[in-house]
Amino acid sequence: MRKRGIFQPFFFVLLGVILLLSACGKPKSQEGDGTISVTDQLGRTVVVPQKITRIAALHHFGGKVVFALGQQDKVVDQALYHREYEAMAKVNPVFAAKPSMLNPHGINIEELIALKPNVAFVYASFDKSEMEQLENVGIKVVAIRGETIAESYQGVKVMAKVLHCEAKGQAYIDECEGLLSMVKERVADLPAENRLKVMFAGPRNIYTVATGEMLQTQILEKAGARNVASVLKGFWAKISPEQIATWNPDVIFLGSRLDVYGADSLFNNPQFQTIKAIKSKRAYTFPSNIGWWDYPAPHCVLGVVWAAKTLYPERFTDLDMLKIADGFYKKYMGYTFTAMGGKL
């Protein structure tokens, strides 16, 4: 008879660790009744079932993270919105067949209740009375938020805890941090005076800009640039042509969500001919055509990489942005960026 090798017990220990890290597990109940407690990003303690089989994601942030955690098969609604929904529906017929919770006035609460999700992930700005409607029929509501990259990471951690996928959530965060670290290393030696001045124009028109309180400022700073409107407060501040002339930005980014005017309209506008960004033809629409990289969610790290490469191409000559996007989407959305119809 062969003697049992010393590596046999080690093999089973290693196998257990691998299984723990590669799958969404079932943690021990904290209350002893098949539930666990989480603190959402409104500071509320929410007691959720240990076993989650049906998920509603009522904001693009939640939908992205559900996909990133590999839990999309449990989603009862479309979860992704607008361009992202359209892109996913083209490649995934099962997803396309799921119902939409949106109507012209917002979320269709009655239809959502009929789908009987165990938990609904909502954004922190979600209507409080609608949250109460869901909670009154036994649907657990977990609020998340991602107005900064750090907040978006916390949102991932909250959702990963609810869905028992904390290892996957951390792996997702680690990959995002890896991309940011790569950019940081390449722009670290740029003197403050040499960092490009960027105006981030909003979706309505060129006279609305991202303020210092918005995620776009953080995207620009991590890409090695300065937001000319960083001293402004609020959400998409209105400005005048004179203010743009005073700022005289080196580069203009156009917000991706509803960019309907395009860079050409700026290049041909006589009011902008003295601005550096226009004279040097450096006005760009922020990606992407299938899902916005300048919106709150960890995917915005792709926007940081794209912005840095666009602003300082000489520092990123070896970087294939499409290849990075394809790999990221394949891992966290199930399909490559290209397969979903993504273009840069």
N, C-alpha and C positions, 0 to 999 in steps of 0.2 A: 504494500500500500504506500502511495506517495504521501510524504509529509506535507501538511498544509504550509504554504510559503508565507513569509512575513508580509508579502505585498497584498495578500488576499483581503485582509481586513481594511487595509488602506484603500483598496480599490472601491470597496462599498462605501466608505466614508466619502471619497472623492465623487463617486456617482451621486450620492445624496446632495452634495454641495452643488454639483452641476444642475441637477433637476430643480433645486431651489432657485437658482439664479436664472434659469431659462424659462420658467413657467410662472403663471400667476397662481400663487398658492392660497391656502385657507388658514389665516392666522387663528390663534386661540381667541375665543370670545373674551372680551373684556368685561362683559356684564353677566356672563354665564347663561345667557338666554338666546344665543345665536345672533348677537348683534355686536357691533363695535362703535366706539365714539370717535368722531373726528371734529376738529375745529376748522370751519371754513374761513374764507377770506373776508367775511363780514364779522368775524370774531364769534360766530354762533357755534355752540356745541350741537352737533347733529348725530343722532343715533341711527345708524344704518344697518340693514341686514348683513350678516356675514356672507350669505350666498346671494350674489347679484347676478341675475339672469337677463334682466331687461333694463336697458339704459336709454334715457333721453338726454340729448345734448343740444341745448337751446341757444347756442352761440358758436360762432366759428372756432373760438378758442377751445371749447370743450370737445368739439368734433375732431379737431386736429389731434388733441391729446389722446382721445379714445383710440384713434387709429394708431398713434405712435406706441400705445401700450398693447396693441394687438387685440383689442376688445371690440372691434367694429361689428363682429357678428351678433353682438348682443344689443346693438342699437335698434330702437323701434322706429325712429324717424330718420329723416334724411341726414341730419347731423352736420353736414357741410352745406354751405350756402353760396348762392349766386354763381360766380364763375367756377368755384371749386366743386360745387355740386354738379354743374354741367360737365366738367372735365371727368369727374369720377363716374358719373352716370354713363358716359360713352364707353368706358372700359369695363364697368362692373354692372351687369344687368340686375343682379340681386339688389345692389344698392339702389339702382334706378327705380326699382319697383316699390321702394319704401315710401310711405306717405310724407307729405310736407306738412309741417305744423304752422307754416306762415300763411297769413292772409293780409289783405291791405292794411289792416289795423294792428298787426302784430302777430303774436302766437295764438293759435287756435286751441285754447285751453280745454274745451270740451272734447275735441278729438284726441288730444294728448291723454287726457284722463282715461278715455276709452281704450287706449293702447296698454294701460296698466304697467308702466315702468316701475321698477323697484326704487330707482333713484333718478332724479333729474339734475343735471349739471347746468347751472345758469350763470350768467355773468353778474358781477356784483351790482350792476346798475339795473338789473331786472326788476320789473314792477312788483312792489312788495305785496300788493293785494293779490296778484296772480300767484305769487309764491304761497300765500296763505291758502288759496283755493286748492293748490296741489297738495299741500300738507294736510288740509282738512279731509282729504280722501285717502290719506295714508301713503302718499308718494313722498319720499324723503328728498328734500331740496338742499343741494350743496352749492354754495356760491363761490365762484372763483374770479380771479382778476389778474391782469398782466400788463399794467400800464408802464412797468419797467421790466427789464430782463430779469432782475432778481424776483420781482413779483410773479412773473410767468413761471419761473422755476418752482416757486412755492406752490403755484397752482397745480403744476405737474405732481408735486409731492402729495398734495391733498387728494387729487384724483387717484393717484397710484395706491394710496392707503385704502381708499374706499373700495377699489377694485382688486386689492390684494396683489399688486404688481410693483411693489416698491423697488425691487432690484431692476426691473425694466425701466421704471421711471428714472432711477439714478443713472442708468446707462444712457438714456436719452439726454439727460442734462449734461453728462460728461462729454458726449459727442458735440453738443452745442458749445460747451466751454472750450473744447479742443479747437473748433473753428475760430472762436474769438481769440484764443491764445495765439494762433497762427498769424492772425491779422495784427494783433498787438505787437508781436515780435518784429514784424516787417515795417511798422510805422513808428516804432518807439523812438528812433533817433531823429524824428522830424522836429525841428525847433518850432516853438509856438508861433513865431512870426511867419513861418513858411507853411503853416497848415492852411489849407484852402478854406476860403469863406464860402459857405453854401447857403442858399435860400431853398427851403423845402416848401414848395407851393402845394396848396391843398386841392381837393377834388372839385371844388365848386368853380374856381377860376384862379387866375394868376395872382389875384389880390387877396388871397387867403393863405396864411403861412402857418407852419408848425411852430409852436412856441417852445420856450424852455421847459415847460411842464409836460411836454408830450414825449412819447417814445422815440419819435423821429430825431430829437436832439441827441438822445443816447446812441442811436444808430450812427449818427454823424460823428460823434465824439469817438466812438470805438473804431470808426473807420479812419480816424486821424484828421478829421475836419472840424470846422467851427460853424455852428448855426448862427447866422447873422441876426436871427430873431430870438436868441436865447434869453434876452431880458424880458420878453413879453410873456404874459400869463394867459391862461385860459385854453380854449380849444379852437384851433384854426382861426387865429386872429385876423381881422380885416385890416388891410394896409392900403396906402395910396401909392400912385406911381412915383411920387416924390420920395417916398420912403425907400422904395427899391433903388432909386438913383443914388440916394445917400449911402445905402449899404454897399452898392456896387459889387454884388457877389461875383466870385470867380466862376462858380458853377451854380446851376439851378436844377434841382430835382423836382419832377412833377409827380405828385402822389398817385399811386397805382390804382386806387379803388374805382374812381369814376373819372379818370383823365379823359376828357372829351375835347380838349382844345389842342393839345399836342405841341411839341417843340417847334414845329414849323410856323405855327401862329405867332410864336415869340420872335423867331428870326425875322419874320416879315412885318412885325409891328414897329412903326416908326418911333414909338415912345421908348423903345428899349435899345436903340442902336448905339447908345453910348455906354451901355453896361458891359463889363468885361466878359461875362458869361455868354452874351449874345455875339459880341465881336469875335470871340474865339470859338463859337459854335459849340459851347459846352452846356447844353440843356438836354436833360435825359428824362425819359419816363421811367419811374422805378418799377422793377419787375414785381410780380409776374402776371402774365395774361391769364393764368388759370388759378391763381391764389396769391394774395398780396403778401409781399415780404416786408412791408412797412406797417404791419398791423400787429397789435398785441398778441403774441404767441411765441413760443420758442423758435418757430420757423423763421422769425425775423433775423436770426443769426445769418441766414443766407443773404439777407439784405445787407448786413454789415460787410460780408465778404464781397458781394457785388459792388457796393459803394466804394470800398477801399480800392478794388481793382480798377473801377471806373475813374476814380480821382487820381490815383497814382499808378498808372499802368506799368511804368518802368520797374516798379517794385514787385509786380505779380506776373511777370512775363511767362513763367512756367506754370501758372495756375489756369486750369481749364474749368471755367465756371459751370459750363454745362455738365461736365463730368461730375463735379461736386454735387450739383443739384440732382442729377440722375441717381447718384448713390444715396443721397439723403432721402429722396422721395421713395425710392424702392424700399428702403429699410423702414421708413416711418409712415408711408401711405400705401405700401403694397405694390405700387407701380412706379416706374421711372418717370421723372419729370417729362421726358420726351414722349413716352408712351401715352401720357395723359394729355398731350397736345401743348406742352409748355414750350415757350420760345423766349429767347433773350434778345 
